[in-house]
Amino acid sequence: MKSVRNLKIVIIALGALTLIGMAGFHFIEGWPWFDGFYMVVTTFTTIGYQEVHPLSHAGRVFNIGLIIVGVSLLFLGIGSLTQALLEFELGQFFGRRRMERDLERLTGHYILCGAGRVGRSAARELAREHVPFIIIESDAEKLKKCAEGWLSMLGDATLETTLQTARIDRARGLVAATTTDATNLYIVLTARSLNSTLRILARASEEEAEKHLIAAGADSVVSPYTFAGHRIAYSFLRPNVVDFLDIATAREGKLDLVIEEVQVHAESSFAGSTIGASRIRQDTGVIVLAIKRAGTMHFNPAPDDRIEAGDHLIVMGEPASLRRLEHTATQ
């Protein structure tokens, strides 16, 4: 803030003027350094004690200049301090009001519990897709690492009141991504008790924790360490497959190619038709990799496989083609 910067400048100037005053009284009047410091302090604070030692004419002229500059700086410092405190209090007040308004408007959002590397990575992807989300973190230092503009709050995600403040009743999903499995377990239990239809993803550090998180109500569990191990092994055994997946799933790759999922609505022309009759490949250039229906995944569907309303098509193609396909699948 500008007021804080001004206050720092005034403090530095007062410190420099104090040294100048001490040096002036020492060399002009021959006073000890401490007596000069004492005289400067009584002058700046306008207390009005009598002079430590009688002043010569030159000393009085020097002291007049010291009084004018010192007292002016002191009042400037008081003004800057008052302004900084006022801005801080008003900033906190309006910041709370703004967050309350943002929370009131939240619906269909995702709750990210934990602002560590995993939580921030998930937040970056959601922000890139312009999907609403809120981050809950109990460590203020970790919360400071979040990007500016992300909706976040300091709190304990294992508490019902915290999740209720984050509007869990209107949320679409929740991610338990703290660094400890025990905390993630409590978050899952609390979240599931507050919203039985919420999709919950949890992070697990230990293999044994996965079954407990699933039993607590998590829909799926992700282990960063297991994933990293698989990735390392595949990089040795199937490097070309890994390169292809990197290109297909990265937001910025060498090829303008992405893998996405598209839900087929009941009013879509795709609903009830076959893969061949839909002409998805011919009209959009998009490849249908799989059809997910009722929890099952049908890979590499044949031309005569039917597409039903509610199906999720796992497709690969250029972003513009995927947008056209998504438009057709929703109407």
BELHU-V298661 format. One line per field, one symbol per residue. ss: DSSP state (H for helix, E for strand, - for the rest). psi: psi as a letter, one per 30 degrees, with the letter a starting at -180 (. if undefined). A space follows every 50 residues. Layout:
ss: ???
psi: ???
This chain:
ss: -HHHHHHHHHHHHHHHHHHHHHHHHHHHH---HHHHHHHHHHHH------ ------HHHHHHHHHHHHHHHHHHHHHHHHHHHHHHHHHHHHHHHHHHHH HHHHH----EEEE---HHHHHHHHHHHH----EEEEE--HHHH------- -EEE-----HHHHHH--HHH--EEEE----HHHHHHHHHHHHHH----EE EEE-----HHHHHHHH---EEE-HHHHHHHHHHHHHH-HHHHHHHHHHH- -------EEEEEE----------EHHHH-HHHHH--EEEEEEE--EEEE- -----E-----EEEEEE-HHHHHHHHHHH--
psi: keeeeeeeeeeeeeeeeeeeeeeeeeeefglleeeeeeeeeeeefhegll kelkkleeeeeeeeeeeeeeeeeeeeeeeeeeeeeeeeeeeeefeeeeee eeeefkkhlkjjjkhaeeeeeeeeeeeeghkklkkkkfjeeeeffkkkfk klkkljffkeeeeeeghffglelkjjhlfkeeeeeeeeeeeeffjfgkkk kkkkekeffeeeeeefgkelkkjeeeeeeeeeeefeeieeeeeeeeeffk fjafkiklklkkkjlefkffkflleeffheeeefgkkjelkkkhfkjjli klfgkkklkfljkjlkaleeeeeeeeeeff.
